[in-house]
Amino acid sequence: MNNPKLLLGPMRLPFLILTPACVLLGLGTAIYTTGQINWLYFVLALVGGLAAHISVNTFNEYMDFKSGLDIRTIKTPFSGGSGTLPENPAMARSTLILAWVTFAVTALIGVFFLFARGWALFPLGLLGLIIIFVYTKWIARVPILCLIAPGLGFGTFMVMGTHFALTGEYSWIAFVASLVPFFLVSNLLLLNQFPDVAADQSVGRKHFPITLGKQQSGRIYIAFLLLTYISICLSVALKYLPPASLIGLLTMILAVPLSKSILQYAEDTEKLIPSMGLNVAVTILTPVLVAIGLFIG
């Protein structure tokens, strides 16, 4: 490989912003519950989260290239992979190496926190590593797992893992906060599968847009979106989250037209692309706003 900068393609650099948003939410729950933070541990948690995100992205790029999916996929700004490997096949080995290196970095940071904070983190970390490795090869072939695995990874595991790394304990506050990215990130991947139905089906993938169709999947999307806002309201009502966290509801301004558009244009990829962009904005802004509410207290 003559140009290492090309590896930024398989890393899917623009999408890595999702990780800081989810880690920020874990920081918010830790500050809200303890008021004291080891900022070195926060940096390590962020690096571990970014390494995990890069690892799953590069494994996905490598496996999609090897399966031939990349050449069948219609690219959009928000789905279909980076397209780097079909244009630069010699990069495949370097991409796989990067996937394993970032996987190892994630694991090593996890091991550090096992000794620094406690072995109760082990089940969460192990499940996270399993999802990274098996997502493309196996999880993407089981519709319900394909739906919830992204939300588990970025929501439940990343938020609660960050909270544990910073506090040394699990918390119901962190769990209820993690429901926000759980539903939203599951939705992010669900909507991004809409343009890829034919290509994904050709290599044996089975997600809900394939098995149920796009209209039914659009209804699942709306249900998850509603559950996001319901979880925020209930968490505040039950006093797990502070009232200031209700500012996360501000993204409903985007979510309402987004929902209408998805039902209207589920079968039209070109007209669906603006909705995919709004979906990214809602997915990133909502946990950030809830985190700000936690900082305010």
N, C-alpha and C positions, 0 to 999 in steps of 0.2 A: 504494500500500500504506500503510494508516494505522497498522499495528502491526508495526514491525520485529521484535519479539520472536517473531512467528509464523515467522520464518525458522529458528528453532531446531528446528522440526519437520522440514523437509527436510534439515537438517544431521544429523538423527538423533543428537542430543547424547549420549544414554545409551550409545551404541555406540562413541563415540570413545575410550573407555577402552582399547580394543584397541591403539590406536597407542602410547600410553606403554609398554604391556607389551612390544611388539616393539622399540621404540627402547631400552628398558631392557636388553634382551638384547644389542643392539649395543654399548651402553655397557659391559656386563659383559665382552664379548669384548675390547673395547679396553683396559679396565683390566687384564684378565688378561694381555694380551700386552705392554703398554707400561708400565703403572703410572702414566702421566702423561696428564692429560686437560685440554684447553682447554674450560672449562665454557661459554664463550660459544658455541663451535662445537656443543657438545651442545644448548644451548638452540635454536640455529638449526636443527639437525637435527630436534629435536622439533617445532618450529613447522612446518618443511617437511613432516614426516610428517602432522601434524594437518591442514595445508592440503590435502594430497593426499587424505586420508580424507574431508574435507568435500567436496572437489571431486567425487570419484567418487559420493558419496552424493547430492549435489544434481543432478548430471547424471542419475543414475538416477531420482530423483524427478520431474524435469522430463520426461524421455523416457517414463516410465511413465504420466504424466498425459496427455501428448500422444497416446500410442498407445491410450489408453482402458483400459490394463491396471488402473489403480488402482480403477476402479469395478467391475471383475470379481473383484478379489482379496478373499479372505476373510482379514481381518486377524487376526494373533495378536500377543502381546506381543513376538515375536522375528522376525516375518516380515511381508511384505505391504506394506512401506513405512510412512510416518508417517500417511498419509491427509490431510495438510494441504492439498494442492492441490485435491483434489475439493471440500473444504469452503470453500476460499478461492481460486477460479480466478484472481482478479486477481493472485495472488502468483506466477504462473508466470514472468513476465518477470523479476521480482526474483530468483527462484530460479536462473534461467539466468545472470543477471549474477553472482550469488554463485559459481556453479560456475566461471565463467570467471575471476573475480578470484582465487579460491583456486588455480585451475590456474596462473595467472600467478605467484602468490606461490611456489608449489612450484617452478616453472621458474626464477624469479629466485634463490631460495636454492640451487638446483642449480648455476646459473651461478657464483654466488659460490664454491662449493666446487670448481668446475672450476679456477678461478684460484688458490684458496687451497691446494688439495691435489693437483691434477693432473688431466689430461684422461683418465686411465684410468677416471674415474668416468662419462664421457660415455655409453658404451653402456648401462650400468645405468640411468642417469637417463632416457635417451631411451626405453628400453623401459617404464619405469615410467609415464612421461607418456602413452605410446601406450595402455597398459592402462587408464589413467584415462578416456581419451576414448572408446575403442572398446568398453569392456566391455559396456555395455547394448545398444548397437546391433548389434554383430557377434559378440563373444565369446560372449554368451549364446545364440547360435544354433549353436554347435559344442560338443557335449557334453564332449569331453576338455579343451578350452580353458576351458570354463565351470567345470570341476572344479578345474583347477590354477591358473588366473589369480589368484584371491584369495590362494592360498598363495604364489605368486611375488611378488605385490605386497607383502604384509605380512611374508612370511618372507624369501625370498631377497633381494629388492630393499631392503626397509626395514632389515633387520638388517645386511646386508653394506654397504649405503649408509651407515648410521650408523657402522659400524666404519671405513669408508674416510674419512668426514668427520672422524673423531677421530684417525686414525692416518696417513692419507695412503697407505695400501696395503691390498690385499686379503689375506685370511688364510684358510687352511683351517679354522682354529678358528671364525671367523665363519661360514663356509659350513656346517660341520656343526651349529653352534648354530642356524642359520637353518632347518634341516630341521624343528625342533620346531614353529615357527609355520607352516611350509609345509604340513605335514600337517594341523595342527589348524585353521587358518583355511580351508583347502580343505574340511575336514569341516564347519566352521561354516556355510558357505554351502550345502553339499550338503544338510544336514539341514533348513535353513531353506527349501529348495525343495520339501520334501514337501507342505506344505499348499497350495502355489501351482500344482500340476501343471495343473489344468484351466484356470486363468486364463492361465498362461504359454503353454500350448499354443495358446490362442485367438489370441495375437498373434505366433505363429511362433517362440517360443523353443524350444530343444532342449537340455535338460540330461538327465542320466542318470535322474532319477526319471520323466521323460517317456519316454525311449527304451528304458530297461531295466526300468522299474517300480520301485516303492518297496522291495520285498523285496531285489532284487538291489542296489539302491543302498545299502540298509542293510548289505549285506555289504562293499561298497566302503568304507563309513564305518568298519566295524570293522577292515578291513585297514589303512586309513590311521591309525587309532588305535593299532593294534599297531606300525606302522612308527614312530610317534612315540616310543614307549617303547624300541623296539629301537634307534633312532638315538641315544638318550641313552646306553644301555648300551654300544653299540659305540664311541661317541665317547669314553667314559671308558676303556673297555678298550684302545683304541688311543692313549690319552693325548693326545687333542686337547682334552678337557675335564677339569677336575679332579674327583676322586672326590666332592667336595661337591655337584657338579651332579646327582648321583643323587637329591637331594631332590626333583627334578622328578617322580620316580616316585610320590611321595605321592598325586598326583591319580588314580592307579589306583583308589584307594578309591571315587572317583566314577565312573571310567570303566567299571568292571565292571558295576555295575547299569545304567548308561547304555546299554551295548551290549545287554544283555538286553532292556531296555525298547524299544529301537528295533526289534529284530527282532519283538517281541511286538505292538507297537502301530503299526507302519509305516503301516498303512492307516486308523488312527483318529486324526485330527488332535487332537481334544479330549484324548485320553489321552497324546498325544505331547508336548503342551506342557510338562509338567514335565521331560521329557528334553531339550527344547530349552533350558530354563533351565540344566540341569546341563551341557549342551554349552558354553554360554557360559562357565560357571565354569571348566571344564577348559581351555578355549582361552586364557583370560586367566591363570589361576593357574600353569599348567605353565611357560610361558616366564619368568614372574616368578621362580619357584622355581629354575629353571636359572640365571637371571641372578644370584640370590642366591648360588648355589653358585660362580659365577665370581668374585663379589666376595670370598667367603671364601678361594678359591684352593686 
